Amino acid sequence: MILILIMAMAVSFAIKSWISAGVIAAVVAINIGVGFIQEYAAEKTMESLRTLSSPSANVVRASEAKVIPTAELVPGDVVELRVGDTIPADIRLIECFNFETDEALLTGESLPVAKDASIAYKAGEDVGVGDRLNLAYSSATVTKGRATGYVVSTGMNTEIGRIAESLKGTNSRIRRPVARESGHVPWHAYIRAGLGTIKDEVFKFLGLNVGTPLQRKLSMLAIVLFGVAVLFAIVVLAANKFTNNSDVIIYAVATGLSMIPASLVVVLTITMSMGTKRMVKRNVIVRNMSALESLGAVTNICSDKTGTITQGKMVAKRAYIPGHGTYTVDDINDPFNPSVGALLFSKSKPTDSSDPDNEDEDETSNVAPRPVDIAQHTAVHAVQTFLHTASLCNLATVHQSADGQWHCRGDPTEVGISVFASRFHYGREKLMAPLPGTAETEGTVTPPENLPKNDTGSQWTQLAEFPFDSDVKRMSVVFRRQLAIPDLAGNITSEMVFMKGAVERVLDLCVSMRSVKKCHRAGITVHMLTGDHKATAQAIAQQVGIIPRALYKVPPAILRAVVMTAAEFDKLSDEEVDALPILPLVVARCAPQTKVRMVNALHRRNCFVAMTGDGVNDSPSLKAADVGIAMGSGSDVAKGSADIVLTDDNFASILNAIEEGRRMFDNIKKFVLHVLAENIAQACTLLVGLAFKGSDGLSVFPLAPVEILWIILITSGFPDMGLGMIDATADVMIRPPHDRIRGVFTFEVMLDMVVYGFWMSALCLASFLLVVFGFGDGRLGSGCNSGFNDSCGTVYRARATTFTCLTWFALFLALEMIDLRRSLFRMTPGSTKYATQWLYDVGKNRFLCGAAFAGFITIFPIIYIPGLNNKVFLHIGISWEWAIVFVSTLLFFFGVELWKLAKRIYIRRYLANSSGEAVHDPEADLDMGAFSRYTTMAMTRSFGMRGTATMQDGEKLGKVTGAGE
């Protein structure tokens, strides 16, 4: 855009049109300055976002676990490492359990390297980088186990940093010639490489291979418009017989400038920069700007359960020990505090009562819940075994600080289990503490009263750990038990293996229930891919609204496809998956490869997929999805593969991101429509103006070049920025996702662009004609394109009238663009403030309102200040012509409002029941809601009746007229 303005400036200087050239130069300088400031602010914003999403480290400082950015690590920091972490620095290991790292980036070793913290090398011993098994290297990835160590090197002092230092300055954008298999490089390979390098640089300069997809599209649009501008300039010259008269050349320059949306790229950059800031406030960090444009097109969300669909904090509400009974925890107000709440016991099974929360059972019954006597219950061998497993086969820690507050660290599920064990005084720290009177206790420098009192009669020492992962789906640990007194066989030590693989119990689902319902209203299908058992996954999916509660209404054939296990899904071929009536909404016991298959299956059905994940094994599915969403508490590998990161691990934040993406898409569509409609209006006005010939036989332009630049950059530029700041409309999340292929250039936008452009052009030309021929003397003068003379009075007054009309049209069209369909005067249909509600609606966006008011006011000094008006803008002050301006403005509003009314009538009449405009509402469940299509589909397949219905995932299925509606 700037290049075109510079070319126009050069032409103006060449023909010695000093004022036009000076104004264009000033506009170029202002545009570059504003663009630089906004680009700098946008870059600072993205830098801060990169800082937020940069790799982090789990450190222990002052006996407290903290998560800090990698850049804040210093030598000596104690760091905890777990599966999926990217190692933040070179670390000397002091403790590790089955710890393996992928060091391919550093050493080229294809297999993970098993580490051993107990190894010590002699001083001066020459040990290669790949053989130092007691060190974990920066940028390596933890593939297995966990470890603790202290930092020895950071930044450029690490092994990977030294490699980066040696490679600094070796990057080159110059293409290298491709050699043949024999190694010979033919001469034409150098030419091809040179031409390819030139092409890359030219495309980069034009913006065709850099930036986001939308920015590249707009760069291509700018090139197309440049071609149109050149064509229009040629038309102007041809209409004046290609004379070299300076007036004709200025007219050609003005017509070319009329097609250049100079402010478009700057406004887009500002809008996206502000969008990223708004997302941070809503717990979403954008790592890939292209995802920001794509969020509004999401049709399907594939989500994990734990921490996203369910809350991040969990409480073990019930525990069933076969042959013993059921423990229940009630009245909990702090999920981390094991000393609060009522601990009850019943000899019944959880399935013996249809309502396990029923408090009205007969207290005299043997199965009625009773308060627990901890000493009595912990004496039972089955309870001891259960509590040992819950506490020791667990990586979470539960401790009470000096101020009496309880703190937990670890996975939410394991925290819930560990807190439950602590209610029986079987905490992990207590079980692993030295026995009273042992050498460890007596020889410690820590006062004994600060150590946990181990009164269980045995001390446990961990020997090995086999952590949980998505494939094994269980965790095992090996412990050595040291007894205070020998057992009956005379043994004082023994080794035991503990294993857990329990299903999770969910505390609170209310947030996810609302979010899933919002997804259905927004035309988005939610798929839950979880490692839980099928029954558990189905129950949770019913509670949150992913599948209907009344499953008995869904025919068995459809139900088998709605809920599946990973084994059932994986054994199907791609053809069999594509033949399913509906892709599974719930996949239980899900493995990483199953998630990738689900994404691919959705892609084959033309769906736009968002995938959530937090583990290392989720990286392939995050990359395969159109929008990868990582959890803030997840592994660095997952966050590195994702497009956006949720800082609060909440499913509702995904909806926030999609809502913000739709808001930005709508606003981009609005200011693109506004800018291009203005360009069409100006170009049409100038092209038709070619018919207005002065007494010298040359065309007289209705708008001067400076007027055109003022409208493009000043009058339209700031309102366009305001359009980018508009809040989301009320229906933004109750309409289907937008078409990602067409993008902002939908049929409606293209049609609106033409209608508004032609209507504004018609009004401007009518105003010009009325002043010159209707109420004027009909004289177009001579030389009125370059300066004022006695013959130009009528033309200058007509030009001022046209300029005023187009300026006001640009400002008022920006206000009309707040909503593309609703009337400016009735954007809040339910309001009773019939005359003033539009003032409140417009006033919500202060920047847009202020920009419109400023543009409205500045028209007066431009018209009436002597010298500025007749020498710079090539017009003079007007008087009675204001009547034409006001009438034209009223006609402008009438035409725009009439067009919006026609669109609303068309939509209500022809699109109300169309699948393209309607979305399913799950509120009424199977009767009238999102799941009625399943029963409808079954009826159609049974009876073979005619008709079509478009499913949420794009399938065409038969539909019985009136059935299930």
N, C-alpha and C positions, 0 to 999 in steps of 0.2 A: 504494500500500500504506500509506504513512504517513498519507495523507488518511483512510483508513478507520479507522486506529487513533485519529486525532484525533477523528473522529466518535464512536467508542466511548467515548473519554475524556470528551467533552462530555456524552454521555448519562449516564455514570456520575456526573459532577458534578451533573447536573440532578436525579437521584434521590437525591443525597446519599450515594452509596456511596463514601465518601472513600478507603477503602483501595484498592478496585479502581481508582478514578480516579487515585490517586497512583501505583500500580504501572504503569498504562498510560502515564501521563505519563513515568515514569522509563524505560519501555521505548521510548517515542517518542524521548526525548532520547538514549538509548544508540544506538538505531538510526540517528538522524540523525548522531550523532557518528561512529560507525563508518563509516556510508555516506560522510560527508564525507571522512574520512581515506583511505578506500579509493578514492573517486573522485579525490581529489587525487593519490594515488600513481599511479593509472591515467593521469591526465592528464599527470603528469610523465613517465611512461613513454612515452606517445604523443608528447610533446614531444621527448624524446630520440630517438625513432624518426624523427620528422620531420626532426630535425637530421641524422641519419644519411643519410636519403634526400633531403636538400635538394640543390639544384643545386650543382655543384662547378666548380672552375676549374683548368685546367692552367697552372701558373705555373712560371717559371724563377727560382729563387733560389739565389744562390751557385753558379751554373753547373750546378745540378742541377734536373731537372724534378720537380715535385711536384704532387700533386692535393690541393687544400685546399677547404674549404667557401667558398661565395661570400662569406659574412659576414666571413671573415678577410682579404679583399682590402683592400689599401691603395693609395692613389695612388702610382704609380711602379712597381708590380708589372708584370713582363713576362708577358703571357698568350698562350698558343697556342690558336688556334681551329681547329676542323675541322667537317666536315659533321655536322649534327645537334645541335651544341652550342647551348645557350641562353647568349647573351652575358651574362657575370656583372656587367659594369659598363660605363660609357661608356669606350671604348678608342680611343686614337689609333693608327692602323695604321702600322706601320713596314715591313711586308713582307706581300704578299698575292699569291696565285696563283688566278686565276679565282674570286675571292671574291665571293659574293653573299649578302645577308641579307634575311630577310622582316621588314619593319618595319611591317606592317599594324597591329599593336597600337599603335604610336606615331603613325604618320603617316597611316594609312588607305590607303597605297599597296598596290594589289592584287597587283602584280608584285614579285618580288625586285629589290633594288637592287644593281647591280654597284659594288664599291668600288675605289678606286685610292689606294694608299698614297703615290704620288709627288706627289699634288696638295698644294699649300700655298696657303693663303689669306692675304691681307694683313691686318695688324693693324688692327682696327676695321672690317673689311669686313663688311657685313651679309649673312650667308648663312643661309638658312632651314634648319631642322632636316633636312628631307628632301633638301637639296642638299649637305650636308656629306659628301662622298664619301670623305673620309679618316678618318671616325669610324664606329665600330661602337657601336650603342646598346644599353644594358642591356635585357634581356628580349626583344630580337630573336632570331631563330633563323637559324643558318647553314644555307643551303640548297645551297651549292655551294662547292667549293674549300677553301682553308685560308689562315690568316693569322696574323701575329704583331703584337702591339702592346703599348703600355703604358697602364696605367689612369690616367685623368684625373679621374673622378668615381665615387663609390660611393654606395649607399643612396639616401637622399632627395635627394641632390645631383645625381643623374642626371636626364636629361630625363623619363624615365618616373616617377621619384620626385617630381618637381615636379607632374606631373599627379595622382599619387596624393595628394599633399598638398592640392591644390586640391579634390579630391573627398571629402576626409575629412569624415565626419559627414553625408553626404548619403544614405546607405543608409536605407531605411525598409521595415518589414514590412507597412505599410498598403497594401492593394490600391487601385489607381487605377481610377476608373470608365472603362469602355470607350465611346469616342465612336462615333457612327455615321459612315458614309462622308461625310456632309455636314459633319462636324465638330461637330454638335450633341450634347450629352450629355443624354440623357433623365433624368428624376428617378428612375426605377426603377433606373438604372445605379448611382446612389449607394447605394441600398439594397442592391443585389446586392453591391457592393464592400464595404460595411460588414459585411454578414452573412458574406461570405467571409473578411474579416479576423478577425471574431470566431471563426469556425470554425477558422481556422488557429491562433489562439492557444489555443483550447480543446484542439484535437488535440495541439498542442505540449505543453500542460500535462499531458495524459494520456499523452504519449509515443507517440502513434499516427503521427506524421509526422516523428519524429526518431530517431536511433540506427540500429543495424544491423537487417536484416530479422528476426533472431531476437529482438532486444530489442523490436521493434514487435509481434511475435507474442505475446511474454510480456506486454506492456502490454495487448494485447487480451484475453489470458487473464485478467489481473487484473480487467479490467472485467467479463468474464463471471462470474468468481468473486464479484465484488462483487454482481452481480445475484443469484447463487445464495445469497449470504449474506443479502441482504435477503429473499429468498423464504423461507429457512429461519427467519429471525427472525419473519416473518409466520406461518409454520406454528406456531412456539412460542406466539405470542400467541393464535392461533386455538385451539390445543389447550387453552388456559387461559381461553377465552371473552373474550379481549381485555380482561382486567382490567388496571387501572393499578397493580397491586401491584408494588412495587419488586423483589420476588424474581422475578417473572415477567419483568420488563424486563431484569434482570441475566441471567436464563437466555437470553433472546433475544439479548442482546449476546454472551454466551459462544458461542452457536451460530453467530452470524454470524462471530465471530473465528476459529472453528475452520476456516473455509474460506479464510482469507487466508494465502497463503504469503509472509509479510512479508519473509523473508530472500532470496527468489529473485533479485530484481534485483541486490542487493548481491553475492551469490555469483557471479552471471553476470559482473558487471563485473570482479570479482577474478580469475575464471578466465581471461577473455579478456586481461586485462592481463598475467597471468603467462604466458599462451601466447605473447604477442608477445615477451616477454623471452626465453623459451626458443628462439623462432625466430631471434632475433638471434645467439644462441650457435651456431646451426646454419647461419649465413650467409644468412639470409633476413630481409629487412626488409619489414614489412607496411605498405603505404600506405593501404589501404582495409580497414576492419575487417569489412565484409561479405564480403570475400574469405576472411577467416579462417574464417568459418562454412561457406563454399562449397567449400573445398579437399577436404574428405572426399568430396564428390560427384563429383569429376572422373572421367570415364570415358575420355577421349581426351586425349593430349598431342601437340600439333603443335610440333615443335622444329626450330630451325635446327641446323646441324651444327657449324660452327666455334665452338669455345670452350664448347659446351654438351655435345653428344654426344661431341665430341673434346676433348682437353685444350687449355688455353689456350696452352701453349708448344709450338712446333713446330720441327722440325729438317729441313732439306733433306737427305734421306738419299741420293738419287741424282739425277743430272742427265744427261740424254741429249742429245747434240748430233748431229743427223743427219749422216751421212757422216764423223763423227769417232770417236765412241765414248761410253761411259758412265762417269761419275765416281761413286764410292761413298764414303760416309763411315761409318766404323765406330768402335767403342770410344769412344763419347761419354759423358762423365759431367757435362758442363756445357754446356747448349744455347746459352749466350751466348758461350762462349770459342772463337774461331776457331783458336786455336793448339793445341788438344788434339784427339785422335782421329787415326785413320789415314785418309789420303786416297788412294784407290786408283783405277786407271783400267783399263778393259777396252775393247777394240775391238768387243765384241759389243753387240747391242741388249739392252735389259732383258727383251724377250720371248723371247730366244733360249734362255733357261734357265727351266725350270719352277720352279726355286728360286733366285732371285737372291742369297739369303744363303748359298748353298752354298760352303763354304770348302775343299772337298775336290777341286776341279777340278785337273787336271794343270797345274802351274806352267809347264811348257814350252810349253803351248798359247798360241797368239796371242791367244786371248780370255780367258786367265786374268787376274784382276785383279792389277795390279802397282802398287807405290808410285809416286807422282807426283813428277816433277821439275818444280817450279813454273816455273822460268825457261824450260825447254824447251816446256812446254805453253802458257804465256802468249804465246809467240811465234807461235802459230798464229792466223791471222786469225779463224777461226770461234769459237775460244775467247775471243778479245778481244771480239768482238761480243756473245757471250753474257754475258760478265762485265760489260761496259758496260751492257747492258740490265738485268741483275739488280741492279746497284748504283745506277744513275742513275734508272731508272724505279721508284723506291722511296722511300717517305717515312720509313722506319725509320732510326734512327741506332745505330751500334755504336761504343763507345769504351772505352778502358781508363783507369781512374782512377789517381790517384797511388799508391794502395796496391796496385796490380796487379790489382784486380778488374775484370772485364769487365761493362759495363752496356749494356742495350739499351732503346730506347724506340720504340714503334710497334705496329702491328698484328702479331699473332703470326706470320702467314704471311709478311709482309714482313720481319720480323726474321729468320726462318729463311733466307730468300733472301739477305738482306744479310750474314748471318754466313757463308753459303757463299761469297759473293764475296770476303769478307775473308780466307778461307783462301788465296786466290791473291794477297793483298795488293792487291786492287782495291776497297778500301773507298770509300764515297761521299766522305768528308771528304778522303781522299787524292787522289781524282780531281779534286776541285774546288779543291784547294789551289793557290796560285800556283806557277809553275814556278821552279826555282832561277835566281837572277840577274835576275829580272824586277823592275820598279820596285815592284810591290806587296810583294814580299818584302823588298827593301832598305829601303823607307820605313816599314815597320811598326815599332811600338814594342814589339811582342812579340818576345822573343828567338827567332831562327830555329830554335834547337834544340827549341822547344816547338811548332812548327808541324809538321804531317804532311809528310813528305818525298815530294814528287811527282816520282818518277823514271820516270813512264810516257811522258814526251815530249810530253804534251798536257795542257792545262787546260780543264775543262768549266765553262760558266756556264749556269745555267738561264734560259730565256726565257719558257716557258709550261708550263702543266700542265693536263691534262684528266683529272680524278680518276676512279677506279673508282666505279661505282654499280650498283644492282641491275638497272637497265635496260640500260646499255651493256655491263656485264660485262667491261670492260677498262680499262686505264689507259694514257695516252699523255703523254709529256713532249717538249718541244723544248729542245735544248741547242745552245749555240755552243761550238765546239771551237777552241782556240788552240794551234797547234803550236809546239814549240820551234824547229824549223827548217822552212822551206817544203817542201811536198811536190813531186812531180815536175812538177805544173802551175804551181808557183810560188805557190800559195795558202798563207797562214799561218792563215787562219780558215775555218771551214765550219760549216754548221748541219745537225743531224741530229735525226730523230724516233725515239724508242724507245717500244715498246709491249709490254705484257705482259698475259697473260690465262691464266696457267698454272694447272692444277689443283693442288690441295693434296695433300701427302703427310702422313700422320698418324704421329706417333711412338708414342703410347701410347693404347690403347683399353680397357684393362682396367677402369677405373672405370665407364665407360659400359656395358660388357657386363653387369656386375653390376646396374647400375641398371635397364637395360632388362628384364632377367630379373625383377627385383623388381616392375616395372610389370606384367608379364604375370601374375605370381602375385597381384597386387592387383586383377586384373580391369581393368587400364588398357591401352588400345591406344596404341602410340606411332607417330606419323607423322613421318617425316623430310622436311622441306621445305628443299631446299638449292639453291645456285646451281651446284653441280658438274655435270659431265657425267653422263649416265645410267649409263655403265659404272662410273665412280668412285663415284657415289652408291650403286649397287647393291652394289658390293664392300664398302663401309664398312657399309652396312645389314646385310649378311650377317655381318660380323665382330662387330658389337655385338649381334646377335640380333633386329633389327627385322623381318627377313624370314628364312625358313629357308635354311640353307646348301644343303640338298638340293633345289634348285629344279627338278631334273628330275622330282621326284615331283609337282610342281604342274602341272596341265594348262595348256596354252598360253593358253586363254581366261581362266583365272583369273590367270595370271601377267601377262598384258597389263594387267589392272586393278590388280595389286599394285604394279607399278613402272611409272611413267609420267613423261613429260616435261611441263613446264608447257604447251608448245604442244599436246600431245595432250589434256591435261586441259581447257585453256581453250577448245578448239574444240568441246567437247561442250556441248550445251544443259543446262539444269538438269534437264529430264526425262530426258535420257540419263545424266547423272551419277547421278540417283536410281535408274536402272535397273541400274547397275553391281552385280555380285554382291558386291563389297567396295570400299570407298573406297580409293584408293591409299595404301599404307603408305610409299612413297617417291615424291616428286615432285622430279625433277631440273630444273636450269636454271629454278628457281622465281623468279617475279616477285612483287612485293608484292600485286598484284591477285589472283594465284593463291591466296595465303594466305587472303585474305578469302573467296574462293569455297569454299575447303576448309572454313573455319569454318562458313559458311552451309550447306554440304552436310551437315556433321555435325549441325548444329542441326535440319535437316529429318529426320534419323534419330533425334531425341530424345537426342542425346549432350550431355554437359556437358564443354565444351572448355576446356583450358588452352593458351595460345599463348605461345611465347617469341619475343623479338625484341630487337634492339639498335640498329637504325638508324632514321632519320627515316621511311623508307618502311614500316617495320613498325608505325607508329602505328595505321593503320586496322585491321589485323588484331588488334592488342592490344586495341583498343576493342571490336571485334566479338566477341572471345572472352568466355566467361563469367569466366575468370580470366586477366588479362594479366600475363605474367612478363617483366620487363626484366632485362638484364644490367647489373651494376654498372659495367662498363667501357663501356657503350653510351652513346648520345646522351641528353642531357637531355630531348629531346622524347619519346623512347621511354619513359624512366623516368616522365615526367609522365603518360603514357597508361596506364601499367601499374598493377596492383593490388598486386603485390609485386615486390621487387627482389632479385636474387641477388648478394651481394657478391663471390662467388668465381667467377661465370660457369660453374658446374659443374652438369651435368645431375643429378648425385646430390643436389644441394641441392633440386631440385624434388621428389624423393622425400622428402627431409626435411620439406619444407613440407606435402606431402600427408599424411605420417605424423603430423605435429603437428596438422594439421587434423582428421584422423580421431580422434586421441587426445582433442582438445578436444570434438569432437562426442560421443564416447562418454561423456566425463565430464559434459558438460552433460545428456545423457540420463539419466545415473545420478542426479545430484542433483535433477533435475526429478521423476523417478520417486519418489525418496525423499520429497521435500517433499509432493507431491500425494497419495501413499499415506498419509502422516501426516494430511493434511487430511481425507481420506475416512474414516480411522479415527476421528478426533475427531468429525466431523460425524455419522457413523452412530451413534456411542456416545451423543451428546447427543440425536439425534432419537429413537432407541429409548428413551432415558431419559425421554422425555415420558410414558411409561406408568407411571413410578414416581411415584405421587401420595402426598403427605404427608397427615397428619391434617387439614390445613387445606384439602385439595382441590387444592393446587397442585403442579406437577411439581417433583421434586427432581433437580437435575442431578448426574450421576455425576462430572463434572469441573468444577472452579471456573474462572471466567474467568482468574484469575492463573495457575492451573496450565496452562491452554491457552496463554497467552502465553509462559510459561516453556518449554514444550515446543517451540513454534513458533520462538522467537527464540534461545533459549540452548541447549537440548538438541539441537535439529536444526540450528541455524544454523552452529555451528562444525564439526560433522561434514560438513555440506554443502560448506564451504570445503575440507575435506580431500579430499572426493570429486573436487573440481575439480583437485586436484594429483596424482591418481593417474597413474603412468606408463602408457605404452601397453601393451596386452595383447600376448601373444605372437602372436596371430593377426591383429593389426590390419592387416598388409599382405599377408595371404593370403586376404582375403575381398573380395567385390565392393564397389564404392562404395555409399554409403547413398542412399536415395531422397530426392532434394532437394525433392520436392513435400510429402511427409509431414513431413519434418524429424525432430525429436526425438520427435514424437508418432506413433510407429509402432504397428502393431497389437499387437506384443509388449509395448511399454511401456504402452499403454492397458489391455491385459489384466492385466499384472503389477500395475498401479496398483489395479485393482479387486480382484484376488485378495488382494494384501497388505493393502489397506485393510480389506476385509471380514474377513479372518482376524484382524487385530489388534483390530478392533472386537468381533468375537465373543469373543475371549479376555478383553478388558477387561470386557465386559458379564457374561461368565460369572464373572469374579473378583468383580465388584460383587454379583451375585446370590448367590454362595456366601457372602460375608461377611454379607450382610443376611438372606437367607432360608435358606441351607444350614446355617450354623453360628451365625447370630445369632438375634435375637428377632423379626425381621421387621418391626420398627418403623421407619418412615421419618421420624418426628418432624414438627415444625412449625416453619416459619421457618428451616430449615437452609441456605437459600441466601444468607442475609445475615449470620448470626452463629451462635455456638455456644450451645446451651442443654442442659439435662439430657436432652431427648428426642432429641438429635442424635448421641449417642455412636456408635451403630452405623453411621449414615450417614457420619460423619466418618472412621471406621476403614475403611469400604468405599471411600470416596473416596480415602483415602491408598493403599489397595491398588491401586485402578485407576490412580491417578497414577503409582505406582511401576512397574506393569506397562507402561504406555504409554511411560514414559520409557526404560525398558530396551529395549522393542521398537524405539523410535526409534534408539537407539544401536546395537543389534545389527543392525537393518536396514541401517544405513549400512555396517557391515562386510560384510554379505551383498551389498551393491551394488557391491563391488569388482569382481565378475564377475557379470554378469546370468544366466549359465547354469551355470558351474562351481560345485561345492560349495565353501563357505567352508573346509571342512576338507580339500579336495583340489584346490586351485587349481593345483598343480604335479603333473600326472599321473605323470610319470616319477620322482618322488622316492621314496626308500626310507624317509624319515622319516615313517612313517604317522601317528604320534601328535603330532608337534611341528611338522610342516612348515607348518601353518596359522599358527603363531606367527611364523615367518619371513616368510610372505607378508603378514600384517597389519602386521608391524613395518617393512616397507619404506616405508610412508607414515607417518612419525613424527607429522605434524600430525594426521592422522585418528586414529591410535592414541592420541595424547595427548588429543584432544578426547573420544573415547569413554571413556577412563579418567576424565577429569575429570567428565564427565556421570554416570558410574557412582558416583563418590565423593560428589558434591554432593547426591545424593538423601538421604543420611543426615541432614545438618544441617537440610535443608528439612523433614524429617518430624519430627525430635525436638526442635528448638529451640523452647522455649515462646514463645508470642506470635507468632513467625514462622509456626508451623504452623497454629494454630487461628484467628488473626485475619487473616492475610494470605492463606494458601493454603487456608483453610477445611477443614483436616483435622487429625487428631491422630496420635500415634505408634501403631505397630502392633507386635504380638508374634508370635502364632501365625500371623498372616496371611502372614508371610514364606513359609510353606510353599506357600501358593497362588501367591505371586509366582514362586517357583522352578519350580513345576510348570507354570505358564503360560509361563514363559520356555522351558522344555524343549519344550513343545507348540508354541511359536512357531518354534523352530528346526526341529522335526520338520515342520511345515507348509511352511515356506519351502524346506527341503531337498527335501521330497517334490515340491513344485511344480517346482523346478529339475530334478529327476530326470525328471519327466514331460516337460518341455520337451526335455531331451537325448534321451530315447527317441524323441520325435516327430521331432526333427530328423534323428537317425540313420536312422530308418525311412522317413520320407516326403520329406525334403529333401536327402538325401545326393547324389542324382543330378539335383537340380533346378538349372536355370540360375540361379535366384535365390540359391543358396547356394554353388555350385561355381564355381571359377575355373580357368582353364587354366594349366598349368605347362609352360613352354617347355623345361624341362631335357632332355626326351627328343626335342626337335625334332619332326619330322613323325610319328614313330611313335605317341607318346602325348601330344603336347604341344599348345602353343598354336596350331600351324598345321595340325593334323589336320583342322580344320573345312574347310579349302580343298579337300583331296582328297575329304573326305566329301561336300562340296557338289557337286563335279564328278561323283562317282558317282551322286548322286541325280538330277542333271539328265540324266545319260546314260540311266539305267535307269528313271526315273520312279517309284520306289518310294515307299511311304507313310512317314509319320512327320514329326515336326517337330523342329527344333533351333533354339535361340536363339543367334544370333551375338553376338560381343562388342559390335558397334555397333548391336544392336537389330533386325537383320533376321531375318525368319522364313524359314528355308530347309529344304528337304527333307533327310532324313537316313536313310541305310540302317541298319537295326538291326544292330548288331555290326560295321559297317564302319568302319574308321579309328579304332576305339575303343581 
